[in-house]
Amino acid sequence: MPKLDQQFQLPDGRRLGYDEYGPSDGKPLFYFHGSPSSRVESTLYINEELLLPLNVRLIAVDRPGMGLSDFQTNRRILDWSQDVIALANHLNMERFSILAYSLGGPYGLACAFAISERLHKVGIVSGAALFNESELMNNINEGTRQYLTMPREKPWLSRLFLWMMLGVMPRIAPNRFIAQANSLLAKPDRPIVAADPVFQQGFLRMLREALRQGTRGAFHESLLSVSDWGFRLQDIQIPINLWHGEADQNIPVEMARFAASAIPKCEAKYYPNEGHLSLFKKNAKEIIYTLVN
């Protein structure tokens, strides 16, 4: 049975929230969610029926300021690796794999750089989010562009935008919100949302958890997404698996190709007719199998 809504106290006193799925003695796999998002995002793509036959123990973790994880002042992307190590030690995981999705991608790469000795494999799914490379920003959709640019240009308006669009709208007008969000997605992604009420409800719950503590966590993550990561892709010494849809308009495939060329040991797989959601939804089993074996 899943173990939900758990919290672990870190050495500095902050609490880290996480959910656990699959067999307790299974192969350990950490799930890093997108942004603004939360640990419950994993249920949009992964379920117990998938994990049990693969013997995978999945740990889906909230990053600071979202879900059940306390906000961390002045957090940097590289700081996340130390939170992960602390939780892995608490869960008696000596070595583990990482599946980083969407804007969780930079955090997966940061762990690959900083704690490689503890990692079995690292996979980046629709997550080569190189938003600090301006020449790669041409093909992103308008919703993602606003999320990234507004915090620097108009901080107060960004906090209001996050609260209204992601905090209030999903509660008072969920159907309208889903339709609007779906309209920003690439064509292959739209049926995933439009035709699946369970996915829609999971998506709304994911956002409610993301803003459970207010907008501070999501606002800080948007700033980090366009900041210097504190390391170079060229300095990652362990192999990276990368999966990306060529029709992705949230994180354009040009970013994935750039990352794959910069990371010394990168096995990249591109999908011509898949988007940001559809790639993961259709290939979750293959992705997880690759990462734990």
N, C-alpha and C positions, 0 to 999 in steps of 0.2 A: 504493500500500500504506500502511496506517496506520503511524504512527511512535509507538510506545508507550513508556511508562515513562521519559519524558524529564525532565531537571531543568535548571533555569536558576538561576544564582546571582545574587541580587538585590544592589543596592548595599550593603546592610547585612550581607551575608554569608550570609543565609538562602538556602535552596534552595526553589525552587518547582517542584512536579511537574505534568506535563501530558501528555496524549495528543493526537495530531493525526490527523485523518481527512479524506478527500476530496482533491481536487487541490491541489498546493502553490501553484498560481497562482490558486486559486479566490477567491470573495468571502469575506472573513474574518468569522467568527462565533465569538465566545467563548461557551462553555457554563458556567454557574454551577450547580453541583449543590445538592441539598437538604442536610439535616442530621439526624442524623449520616449522612454519605455521603462520596462520593469521585468522582474524575474518571470512573471506569468506569461510573457511573450513566448517562451519555449513551447507552451501548450498549443500554440497556433500551428506548429509544424511537427511536434514530437509527442507521442503518447506512450503509455505503458506497453501497449501491444507491440510497438516497434522496439522498445528497449529490452523487453524480457528475452526474446529469442537471441538477441545479440549480446546478452549478459552485460548490459551497460548500466552503471550507476551515474545518473545525471544530476549535477548540482547547478541549478540556475540561480545566479546571484544578482542582487540589486546593487548598482553602483551608488556611491555616496549622494545623498540628497533625494533619492528616488526610492519608491516602495518603502521597505522597512529598514533601509540603511541610512544612518545618520549623515548629515551634511559634513563635509570636510573643508575647512577654510583653506584657501590658497592651494587647493589640490592641483597636481600636475598629472598628465597621462601616465607617466612612469610610476607614480605613487601607487597605482592600482596593483602592480605586481606584488607589493609587500602585503596588501590586504589578502590577496589570493593565497600567498604562502602561509599566512597566519591561519586562514580557514582550512587549507589543506592539512596543516599540522594538527589542527583541532579534530579533523575528520580521519586522522591516521592514514593519509594518502601520501606515500613517499614520492611516487611518480604519477603523473596524470596527463591527460590530453585536454586541449582547449578547442571549442567550437565558438568562434566569434562571428556574430551576424551583424550586417549593416553597420551602423556607427559604433558597434562593439569591436569592429575590425582593428582600429588603432590600438585598442587595449590588448587584443590578442597579440599583435605585433610587438607591443611594449613588453609583454611577458616573454615572448620569444627572444627578445634582446636581453632582458634583465635576469631571467630565472631559468635559462635554458637547461641547466643541470637537473631540474626537477621535471622536465617535460618529456612526454613520450612523443606526441605529435601536436601540431598546431594547424587548424583549418580556418580559413577566412572565407565566409560565404556572403556574397554580395556586399563585401565590406572593405574594399580597398579605398577607403574614404580619404583621398589625398586632397582635401579641400584647402590645404595650405599651398597648393600648386595652382596658381590662378589660371594658367594656360589650359588646365584640364577641367575648368568649371563651365564650359560653354553649353553642355547638353543636359544640365540638371533641370528638374521641373521647378515650377515657381514656388511651391510650398517649401521644398527643401532650401531653395535660395533665400527665402525670407527667414527661415529658421536660422540660417548661418550668418546672414549679413546684418540683420536688424539689431542684434545685441551690441555690436560695436557702433553702429551708426545712430541708433535711437534706443538706448537701454531701457528707458521707462516704457516706451511703446512696445518693446519686445516682451517685457514682463506682462503687460496688459494683453498682448496678442496671445501669449502662451496660456494665460488664465482663461480668456474668453473662448479661444478656438479649441483648446485641448482640455480645459477644465470645466467650463460651463456648457458649451455646445453639446458635448457627448451626453450630458445629463438631461438637458431640457429639450433637445431636438436630435435624438440619436439617429433617426433615419436620414434626416437632412445632412447631418454631419458625415455619415457613412457615404452618402451619395457624393458629397463634395470631395471627400478624401479620395474616393474611387476615381473621380474625374481627373485627378492629377497623376494617376498611375499610368504606366505604359500599357498598351493594349493587351499583352499576354497576362497581365496581373488582374485586370478588371473582373474576369469571370470568377477568380478565386474569392473575391470579396462579395460580388453581387449575388452569386448563386448559393452562398453558404451562410445561413443564419447563425450557425455555431461559430464560424470564424468571425462574423460580425460582433457577436456578443463577447468573444474572447478579445477582440481588438479594443472594444470599448472598455473592458475590464483592465486591460493592459495600460491604457492611458489614465484611467482613474488611479491606478496604483502609482504610475509615474509621477502624478501630481498630488499624491497623498499628503505630502508635507508642504505643498505650495509649489511655486515656480522656481525656487532658488536652484535646485539641483539641475533641472533641465536648462535653465538659463546659463549656468556655469559650464555645462557640457557643450552647449552651442559655441561658447567662446573657445573652449579647448579644441573643438573640431577644426578651427581655423588658425590655431596657434602652432608654434614649433613643438614637435613631439618630444624633443630632448634626446633624440638618437637618430641615426641615419639608417635607412633600409639596407644600405650596403654593409652595415656592421652586424646584421643578424646572421648568426653562424649556424643555425640549425635549419633543417628543411622545413619549408612552408607549403601546405596544400592550399590552393586557391580555386574557388568556383565562382563564376560570374556570368550573368546573362547579358548577351550583347544588346538586348532591347531595354536594359535597365535605365530608367530616367531619374532615379533617386541618387544612385552612384554610378555615373557613366562608365562603360567598359574601358574607356581610355585610361581611367585611373587604375584599373586592374592590370592592364597591359604595361603601364608605366611601372607599377609595383613589381610585377613579375620580372621585368627586365632589370630592376635595381637590386632585388633580393638575390644573393649569390646562389642559393639552392631553393628554387621555387618550381613546383609542379602545378601549372595552371591549366584549368579546364574551362573552356568557354562554350556557351550554349546559344546558338544563333537566334532562336525564336523564343527566348525566355526573358522575363523581367526580374524585378527586385524580389517579388514574392513567389512567383510561379516556379522559379528555379529551385528554391528551397522546398516548397510544398511538394514538388514532384520527385525530388531526389534526396530527401532526408535520409532514407535508409542507406543508400549508397555512401553518402557523406559520412554518416556516423560509423558505418562499417570500416571505411578507410581510416578513420581517426583512431579507432581503438585496436586495430590489428597491425 
